């Protein structure tokens, strides 16, 4: 006889309307108001995130901002502060790491945790994590609890969609061991991983409308219609998923990029944007405790042609000024002065942990690091816009 394995305890954490929640921390008067984070409507802008008050008017992520404003003309539109969102994301992931060493971050506002080794019930741990993130960071989150990643993720989606009230869901949805297939059965097939629009049409043509319908279909039929993908669908429909929570992945580079709503030919605007992106890259590197020795520039022209240029530094760095100087130098060499730019990005690779060196004299690098630490402290306390370059002020940005 084999030894029965104890079911795993997997949490799926999803921050509720994350970008909007951060904006409400910056400006509490936004709470309860219809607002969206995204690009300007007259410049091909889209909704990156919207408040729950805005969702009552049919506004949702990825909607063109112009369409959102037609649905609710008094919608407040806020341009995103992505370096700030990244900083809060790091704080949330640190809270997750305090609970379990098995944390897999899958996006800026989502993560899986394996808490199987902890004695407390998975539901109890979920409530504790949710309360900790709220108490310490004032960010709302929802959590799905199950024996595997597939069901935990779907449970969280279902819990958030069924939440009542006008604010963030703050849902906790638990699928007990052994009830995975029963939980999934009544859900539409589009809730299942691996069922995109094309596959959904094919399944609907076969009379398969729910995950339960799919689970009852003989595996041989799924293989006939979908090949090896059909075998995966059959397992998922029964709530089976043995994928581990992955924590070992090598970060090869850190980068930030932005797409302009209107193609840009203003050199000073492009250089200012590069400096802001470089600051975001440097901040992420310092928060993670890494440095890099190769700086990369990414440019996409109006015709969607994309080029990259890079330069190796004499020594690894995580300082904004050094990253900025290198990428602006690359830009000045690559840009003709007239060609419209659609997208611009900054990246640093060749990553490693800093090497501490002892010296008798204070170098310019030491002074630069002290200044950087001071700037980080100011921005941490007063926000990322607390310190601006004189050139930015002169431009009114």
C-alpha positions in Angstrom: 0.0 0.0 0.0 1.2 3.5 -0.8 1.5 6.3 1.7 -1.3 8.8 1.3 0.1 12.3 0.7 -1.1 15.2 2.8 -2.9 17.7 0.5 -1.0 20.9 -0.2 -2.1 24.3 1.1 -1.8 26.9 -1.7 -2.8 30.5 -1.5 -3.4 32.8 -4.5 -3.2 36.5 -3.5 -4.5 39.2 -5.7 -4.4 42.9 -4.7 -7.8 44.5 -5.3 -7.7 47.3 -7.9 -4.0 47.7 -7.0 -3.1 50.9 -8.9 -6.2 52.6 -7.7 -5.6 51.5 -4.1 -2.2 53.1 -4.2 -3.6 56.3 -5.6 -6.2 56.4 -2.8 -3.3 56.2 -0.3 -1.7 59.2 -2.0 -5.0 61.1 -2.2 -7.7 59.9 0.3 -10.3 62.2 -1.3 -10.5 59.7 -4.2 -12.0 57.0 -2.0 -15.5 56.2 -3.2 -15.2 58.2 -6.4 -15.3 56.9 -10.0 -11.7 57.3 -11.2 -9.3 55.5 -13.5 -5.6 55.1 -13.9 -4.3 55.3 -17.5 -3.5 57.4 -20.5 -5.2 60.5 -21.8 -8.3 59.9 -23.9 -7.2 62.2 -26.8 -3.9 60.3 -27.0 -4.9 56.7 -27.5 -5.0 56.2 -23.8 -6.5 53.0 -22.2 -7.7 52.2 -18.7 -4.9 50.4 -16.7 -7.1 50.1 -13.6 -10.3 51.7 -12.4 -12.0 52.1 -9.0 -14.9 50.0 -7.9 -17.1 53.1 -8.1 -16.1 53.5 -11.8 -16.9 49.8 -12.5 -20.6 50.4 -11.6 -20.7 52.5 -14.8 -19.4 49.6 -16.9 -15.8 50.8 -17.0 -13.1 48.2 -16.9 -9.4 47.6 -17.5 -8.1 47.7 -21.1 -11.1 49.9 -22.2 -10.1 52.9 -24.3 -10.2 55.9 -22.0 -12.4 57.8 -24.5 -15.0 55.1 -24.2 -14.8 55.2 -20.4 -15.4 58.9 -20.4 -18.4 58.5 -22.7 -19.9 56.0 -20.2 -19.2 58.4 -17.3 -18.2 61.9 -18.4 -17.2 63.0 -14.8 -14.6 60.1 -14.5 -11.4 61.3 -12.9 -8.4 60.3 -15.0 -5.0 59.8 -13.3 -1.7 59.2 -15.1 0.0 56.1 -13.6 3.0 56.3 -11.2 4.5 52.9 -12.0 7.7 53.2 -10.0 5.4 53.8 -6.9 3.3 50.8 -7.7 6.4 48.7 -8.0 7.6 49.9 -4.6 4.3 48.9 -2.9 4.4 45.6 -4.7 7.8 44.9 -3.2 6.4 45.6 0.3 3.5 43.2 -0.3 5.8 40.5 -1.5 7.9 41.0 1.6 4.9 40.4 3.7 4.2 37.2 1.8 7.8 36.1 2.3 7.4 36.7 6.0 4.7 34.0 6.0 6.3 31.5 3.7 9.6 31.0 1.9 7.7 29.5 -1.0 6.4 32.6 -2.8 5.9 32.8 -6.6 5.2 36.3 -7.8 3.3 36.1 -11.1 2.6 39.8 -11.7 3.0 43.2 -9.9 -0.2 42.4 -7.9 -0.4 38.6 -7.8 1.4 35.8 -6.1 1.1 32.1 -5.1 2.2 31.0 -1.7 2.7 27.4 -0.6 2.0 27.2 3.1 1.9 23.4 3.4 4.6 23.3 6.0 2.8 25.6 8.4 0.6 24.0 11.1 -2.3 26.5 10.9 -5.2 25.9 8.6 -4.8 27.4 5.2 -7.9 29.5 5.6 -6.6 30.9 8.9 -3.3 31.8 7.2 -5.2 33.5 4.4 -7.1 35.7 6.8 -3.9 36.5 8.7 -2.1 37.5 5.6 -5.0 39.7 4.4 -5.2 41.4 7.7 -1.4 42.0 7.9 -1.3 43.6 4.4 -4.3 45.8 5.3 -3.0 46.8 8.7 0.6 47.5 7.6 0.1 48.9 4.1 -3.6 49.8 3.9 -4.0 47.8 0.7 -7.0 45.5 0.1 -6.4 42.0 -1.3 -8.4 38.9 -2.0 -7.1 35.3 -1.6 -8.1 32.0 -3.0 -7.3 28.8 -1.0 -7.0 25.3 -2.4 -4.8 22.3 -2.8 -3.2 23.5 -6.0 -2.5 26.6 -8.1 -5.2 26.1 -10.7 -8.1 25.9 -8.2 -6.7 28.6 -5.9 -6.5 31.0 -8.8 -10.0 30.2 -10.1 -11.4 30.3 -6.5 -10.0 33.8 -6.1 -11.6 34.9 -9.4 -15.0 33.5 -8.3 -14.8 35.0 -4.8 -14.0 38.5 -6.2 -16.8 38.3 -8.8 -19.4 37.3 -6.2 -18.4 39.9 -3.6 -21.2 42.4 -2.7 -20.9 46.0 -1.6 -19.4 49.0 -3.3 -15.8 48.8 -2.2 -12.9 46.3 -2.7 -14.0 42.7 -2.4 -11.5 41.7 0.3 -12.7 38.1 -0.4 -11.4 34.9 1.0 -12.6 31.8 -1.0 -11.7 28.3 0.2 -12.0 25.1 -1.8 -11.6 22.2 0.7 -9.4 19.2 -0.2 -11.4 16.7 -2.3 -14.0 19.2 -3.5 -12.0 20.7 -6.4 -14.0 19.0 -9.2 -17.4 19.8 -7.5 -16.4 23.5 -7.1 -15.3 23.8 -10.8 -18.2 21.9 -12.3 -20.9 24.6 -12.6 -18.4 27.3 -13.8 -18.3 28.3 -17.4 -15.6 26.7 -19.5 -14.0 30.1 -20.0 -12.9 30.1 -16.4 -10.5 27.2 -17.0 -6.8 27.9 -17.8 -6.1 26.9 -21.4 -9.5 27.7 -22.7 -9.2 30.8 -24.9 -11.7 32.2 -27.3 -10.9 29.8 -30.1 -11.0 26.7 -27.8 -14.2 28.0 -26.2 -16.0 28.1 -29.6 -14.8 24.6 -30.4 -16.0 23.3 -27.0 -19.4 25.1 -27.3 -19.9 23.4 -30.7 -19.5 20.1 -28.9 -22.2 21.1 -26.4 -19.7 21.8 -23.6 -20.7 24.9 -21.7 -19.4 24.3 -18.2 -16.2 22.8 -16.7 -18.4 19.9 -15.4 -19.4 19.2 -19.0 -15.8 19.1 -20.0 -14.9 16.8 -17.1 -17.6 14.3 -18.1 -16.3 14.1 -21.7 -14.2 11.0 -22.3 -10.5 11.8 -22.4 -10.3 10.0 -25.8 -12.7 12.5 -27.3 -10.7 15.4 -26.0 -7.5 13.9 -27.5 -9.2 13.4 -30.8 -10.4 17.0 -31.0 -7.5 18.8 -29.3 -4.5 16.5 -29.3 -2.2 16.7 -26.2 -3.9 19.9 -25.2 -7.0 17.8 -24.7 -5.2 15.7 -22.2 -4.3 18.8 -20.2 -7.9 20.1 -20.4 -9.3 16.8 -19.0 -7.0 17.0 -16.0 -7.7 20.7 -15.3 -11.5 20.1 -15.6 -11.2 17.6 -12.7 -9.2 20.2 -10.7 -5.9 18.4 -11.0 -2.7 20.4 -11.0 0.6 19.3 -9.5 2.7 22.3 -10.5 4.9 23.5 -7.7 5.1 27.1 -6.5 8.3 28.2 -8.3 10.7 30.4 -6.4 14.0 29.6 -8.1 14.3 31.8 -11.1 17.2 33.9 -12.2 16.5 37.5 -12.8 18.6 38.4 -15.8 17.7 42.1 -16.1 15.7 44.9 -14.6 13.9 47.2 -17.0 11.2 49.9 -17.3 9.6 51.1 -20.6 6.8 53.4 -21.6 4.7 53.7 -24.8 3.7 57.3 -25.7 0.1 58.0 -26.5 1.3 60.2 -29.4 4.6 59.6 -31.2 7.3 62.0 -29.8 10.0 64.0 -31.6 10.8 66.3 -28.7 14.4 65.4 -27.7 14.2 67.0 -24.2 11.0 65.1 -23.4 12.6 61.9 -24.5 15.6 62.5 -22.4 13.5 63.4 -19.3 11.5 60.2 -19.8 14.7 58.2 -20.0 15.9 59.8 -16.7 12.6 59.0 -15.0 12.7 55.4 -16.3 16.3 55.1 -15.1 15.2 56.2 -11.6 12.6 53.4 -11.6 15.1 50.8 -12.6 17.7 52.0 -10.0 15.0 52.0 -7.3 14.0 48.4 -8.1 17.6 47.3 -8.0 18.3 48.9 -4.7 15.1 47.4 -3.2 16.2 43.9 -4.5 19.8 44.3 -3.4 21.4 43.9 -6.8 23.7 45.8 -9.2 24.3 45.5 -12.9 27.2 46.3 -15.3 25.3 46.7 -18.6 22.9 49.5 -19.4 20.4 49.0 -22.3 18.3 51.4 -24.4 15.2 50.3 -26.2 13.6 52.5 -28.9 10.5 51.8 -31.0 9.9 54.0 -34.0 6.5 55.1 -35.3 6.5 52.3 -37.8 6.9 49.8 -34.9 10.6 49.0 -35.9 12.4 48.4 -32.6 16.1 48.8 -31.9 18.3 48.2 -28.8 21.6 49.6 -27.9 23.8 48.8 -24.8 27.0 49.8 -23.1 29.2 48.0 -20.5 30.1 50.0 -17.4 33.5 49.9 -15.8 31.9 48.8 -12.5 28.4 47.4 -11.5 26.0 50.1 -10.3 22.5 50.6 -9.0 22.7 54.4 -8.9 20.1 56.4 -10.8 22.6 59.0 -12.0 25.0 56.4 -13.5 22.2 54.5 -15.2 20.7 57.7 -16.5 24.0 59.1 -17.9 24.7 55.8 -19.7 21.3 55.5 -21.3 21.1 59.2 -22.4 24.5 58.8 -24.0 23.2 55.7 -25.9 20.1 57.7 -26.9 22.1 60.6 -28.3 24.0 58.3 -30.5 21.0 56.3 -31.7 18.4 59.1 -32.3 18.7 61.2 -35.5 16.9 64.2 -33.9 13.8 63.9 -36.1 12.5 60.3 -36.2 9.3 59.9 -34.1 9.6 57.6 -31.1 6.6 55.4 -30.0 8.2 53.5 -27.2 11.3 54.1 -25.0 12.8 51.9 -22.4 15.8 51.4 -20.0 17.2 48.2 -18.8 20.2 46.9 -16.7 21.6 43.4 -17.0 24.7 41.6 -15.8 23.2 41.5 -12.4 25.0 40.5 -9.2 24.9 41.2 -5.5 27.0 44.3 -4.4 30.6 43.7 -3.4 31.5 45.7 -0.3 35.0 47.3 -0.6 36.9 49.0 2.2 39.0 52.1 1.5 40.7 54.9 3.3 39.3 57.7 1.2 35.7 58.6 0.2 35.3 58.3 -3.5 32.9 60.1 -5.8 30.9 56.8 -5.9 30.6 56.8 -2.2 29.3 60.4 -2.3 26.9 59.5 -5.0 25.6 56.6 -2.9 25.1 58.8 0.1 23.1 61.2 -2.0 21.1 58.4 -3.5 20.3 57.1 0.0 19.1 60.5 1.1 16.9 60.8 -2.0 15.4 57.4 -1.4 14.6 58.3 2.1 12.8 61.5 1.1 10.8 59.7 -1.6 9.9 56.9 0.7 8.5 59.3 3.2 6.9 61.9 0.9 6.3 60.0 -2.3 8.2 59.5 -5.6 7.4 63.1 -6.8 8.8 64.7 -3.7 12.2 65.3 -5.4 12.3 66.6 -9.0 15.1 67.6 -11.3 15.5 71.3 -12.0 15.0 70.6 -15.7 11.7 68.9 -15.0 10.5 71.9 -13.1 11.6 74.2 -15.9 9.5 72.2 -18.3 6.5 72.3 -16.0 6.3 68.5 -15.6 
